[in-house]
Amino acid sequence: MPKSLVVVWRRCILPLLLCGLSHGVQAADLTVWSAGATKPPMEPLVAAFQASTGHQLTVDYAPVGVLLRRLAAGGRPDVLLVSAEVVAEVERQNWAVVGSAVPVGSVGIGVAVKAGAAQPDISSPEALRQTLLSAQSITYMDPQKGTSGKHFASVLEQLGIANQMQAKTKLGDVGFVVEPVAKGEIEIGIQQITEILPVQGAVLVGPLPGSLQKITTYSALLGTGAQAKPAAAAFIRHLQTPEATVVFERTGFKRP
């Protein structure tokens, strides 16, 4: 799409779609594909949107890498919530409407241990390196599937301990990978902070230190295959309300 048309979309068409469409629109069934890190704020926001509009949402939470593979296989949700770094790709592939991306929140990667366990030193890159080398076991998301896993694999390379950590690493598949940490099955877990805070029995030690940190921004987009674009746009509008800001911030996100 020419740049001039993108500007027209953002300044004229999208605001019309987003403004006040939660009322007066025939009830619709929407499919939302959302990055796993957004699940804590999304669940109450989806429930509130359904209650206030009559629209019904089916939400599938999965790592961004998994969502991209589903899109490549032909899946077409009404709304996508993905990391900002893949927005250009989903637009280029015509999986989402060009220019429709709206940032909803940013979050960093954290380190977790079982509640009641001694909290390790992660105050600096070197302290984190020594903590990881001393750990009996660690877990993080499979780098082929999730944003945090892809980044943490590069952190291990930066620290020069990727080979030493292989034997005591269990890669997560989907969902909250720190759940085994909460159960005492694994000593240390690394994941997006928003995916650590909801897990009962796990405690956030803190964010990855200094230059090892990665802040990921998540954006909502209209899917090109959306059958009810006004309703889908209304949901994106819902994610931008002051009430939504309270929910996002309460669950560990920083709002744009």
C-alpha positions in Angstrom: 0.0 0.0 0.0 1.4 3.5 -0.9 2.5 5.6 2.0 -0.1 8.2 1.3 -2.9 5.6 1.6 -1.4 4.3 4.9 -1.7 7.9 6.2 -5.3 8.2 5.0 -6.1 4.8 6.8 -4.5 5.9 10.0 -5.9 9.4 10.1 -9.3 8.9 8.6 -10.6 5.4 8.1 -9.3 3.7 11.3 -10.6 6.4 13.7 -14.0 6.1 12.2 -14.0 2.3 12.7 -12.7 2.6 16.2 -14.9 5.4 17.4 -18.0 4.4 19.2 -18.6 1.1 17.4 -19.1 -1.0 20.5 -22.7 0.1 20.4 -25.2 -0.1 17.6 -23.4 -2.9 15.8 -25.0 -6.2 15.3 -23.6 -8.9 17.6 -20.7 -10.7 16.0 -18.6 -13.7 16.6 -14.9 -12.7 16.6 -11.8 -14.7 16.6 -8.7 -13.2 18.4 -5.2 -14.6 18.2 -3.1 -13.2 21.0 0.5 -13.5 22.2 0.7 -15.5 25.4 2.2 -12.6 27.3 -1.0 -10.7 26.9 -3.3 -13.3 28.5 -3.4 -11.8 32.0 -4.9 -8.4 30.9 -6.8 -9.8 28.0 -9.0 -12.3 29.9 -10.8 -9.6 32.0 -10.9 -7.2 29.1 -12.5 -9.7 26.8 -15.1 -10.6 29.4 -15.9 -6.9 29.9 -16.2 -6.3 26.1 -18.5 -9.3 25.7 -20.7 -8.2 28.5 -21.0 -4.6 27.2 -21.5 -5.3 23.5 -23.0 -8.7 23.1 -20.2 -9.7 20.7 -18.7 -13.1 21.4 -14.9 -13.6 21.3 -13.0 -16.8 20.9 -9.4 -16.0 22.0 -6.5 -18.3 21.3 -3.3 -17.5 23.3 0.0 -18.8 21.9 3.6 -17.8 21.5 4.1 -15.4 18.6 6.1 -17.9 16.6 3.2 -20.3 16.8 0.8 -17.7 15.7 2.9 -16.8 12.7 3.0 -20.4 11.6 -0.8 -20.7 11.9 -1.1 -17.5 9.8 1.3 -19.0 7.2 -0.9 -22.1 7.1 -3.9 -20.1 6.2 -5.5 -19.1 9.5 -7.2 -15.7 9.5 -8.4 -14.2 12.8 -10.4 -11.1 13.1 -7.9 -9.5 15.5 -4.2 -10.2 16.1 -2.1 -9.2 19.1 1.5 -9.8 18.4 4.9 -8.3 19.2 5.7 -5.0 17.4 8.7 -6.5 15.8 6.6 -8.8 13.6 4.0 -6.2 12.6 5.8 -5.4 9.3 5.9 -9.1 8.4 2.2 -9.7 9.1 1.3 -6.6 7.0 3.6 -7.6 4.2 2.1 -11.1 4.1 -1.4 -9.5 4.0 -2.4 -11.2 7.2 -3.4 -7.9 8.8 -4.6 -4.6 7.5 -1.7 -2.3 6.7 -1.6 0.7 9.1 -4.1 -0.7 11.6 -1.5 -1.6 14.3 -2.2 0.0 17.7 0.4 -0.5 20.5 -1.3 -1.8 23.7 1.6 -2.3 26.1 5.2 -3.2 26.7 6.8 -5.7 29.1 10.3 -7.0 30.0 11.6 -10.4 30.7 12.0 -11.6 34.3 13.5 -14.3 36.4 11.4 -16.4 38.8 12.0 -18.9 41.6 9.6 -21.0 43.8 7.9 -19.0 46.6 9.9 -19.4 49.8 13.2 -20.3 48.0 16.3 -18.1 48.4 16.3 -15.4 45.8 19.4 -15.5 43.6 21.6 -12.6 42.7 20.7 -11.3 39.2 21.8 -7.7 39.9 24.3 -7.6 37.0 25.1 -9.7 33.9 28.0 -11.3 35.8 25.8 -12.1 38.8 23.2 -13.6 36.5 25.8 -15.7 34.8 27.0 -17.1 38.1 23.5 -17.8 39.3 22.7 -19.7 36.1 25.9 -21.7 36.3 25.1 -22.6 39.9 21.5 -23.6 39.2 20.4 -27.2 39.1 17.9 -26.6 36.4 16.3 -23.7 34.4 13.4 -23.3 32.0 12.5 -20.8 29.4 10.3 -20.7 26.3 11.4 -22.6 23.2 13.3 -20.0 21.0 11.4 -21.3 18.0 8.1 -20.4 19.5 8.2 -17.4 21.8 9.7 -13.9 22.0 11.2 -14.3 25.5 12.8 -17.7 24.6 14.4 -16.4 21.5 15.9 -13.5 23.4 17.0 -15.5 26.4 18.8 -18.0 24.1 20.8 -15.0 22.8 21.5 -13.9 26.4 23.1 -17.3 27.2 25.2 -16.8 24.1 26.2 -13.3 25.2 27.2 -14.7 28.7 29.2 -17.4 27.0 27.4 -20.3 28.8 25.0 -21.6 26.2 26.8 -25.0 26.0 27.1 -25.4 29.8 23.3 -24.7 30.2 22.0 -27.2 27.7 22.0 -30.3 29.9 20.0 -28.6 32.7 17.6 -26.6 30.5 14.0 -27.6 29.9 12.4 -25.6 27.1 8.8 -24.5 27.5 6.2 -25.2 24.9 3.2 -22.9 25.5 1.6 -21.1 28.4 3.3 -20.2 31.6 6.6 -21.9 31.5 7.4 -21.0 35.1 4.7 -23.4 36.4 7.2 -26.2 37.0 9.2 -23.7 39.0 6.2 -23.0 41.2 5.9 -26.8 41.8 9.6 -27.1 42.8 10.4 -29.2 39.7 12.7 -26.7 38.2 14.9 -24.2 40.1 14.8 -21.0 37.9 12.4 -19.8 35.2 12.7 -17.0 32.7 9.8 -15.5 30.9 7.9 -12.3 30.2 7.1 -10.7 33.5 3.4 -10.7 32.7 3.6 -14.5 32.4 5.3 -14.8 35.8 3.1 -12.7 38.0 -0.1 -14.8 37.6 1.6 -18.1 38.5 0.8 -19.0 42.1 3.8 -20.5 43.9 6.3 -18.6 41.7 8.0 -15.4 42.7 9.5 -12.7 40.5 13.1 -12.1 41.5 13.4 -9.2 39.1 14.0 -8.3 35.5 17.0 -9.3 33.4 19.8 -6.9 34.3 21.0 -4.0 32.2 21.8 -4.6 28.6 20.5 -8.2 28.8 16.9 -6.9 29.1 14.5 -6.9 26.1 11.4 -4.8 26.3 8.7 -6.1 23.9 5.8 -3.9 22.8 2.6 -5.7 21.7 0.2 -4.3 19.1 -3.3 -5.1 18.1 -4.2 -5.3 14.4 -7.3 -5.9 12.3 -7.1 -9.1 10.4 -7.6 -9.0 6.6 -10.0 -11.9 6.8 -12.2 -10.3 9.4 -15.9 -10.8 8.6 -17.1 -8.2 11.0 -14.5 -5.4 10.8 -16.5 -2.8 12.7 -16.9 -5.2 15.7 -13.2 -6.1 15.5 -12.3 -2.4 15.4 -14.5 -1.8 18.4 -12.6 -4.4 20.4 -9.3 -2.7 19.5 -10.9 0.6 20.7 -11.8 -1.2 23.9 -8.1 -2.1 24.5 -7.2 1.6 24.4 -9.7 2.9 27.0 -8.6 4.2 30.4 -10.2 1.2 32.0 -8.0 -1.1 29.9 -5.0 0.9 31.0 -5.7 0.1 34.6 -5.9 -3.6 33.7 -2.7 -3.7 31.6 -0.7 -1.8 34.2 -2.0 -4.0 37.1 -0.8 -7.1 35.2 2.7 -5.8 34.6 2.5 -3.9 31.3 3.7 -0.4 30.7 1.2 1.5 28.5 2.3 3.5 25.5 
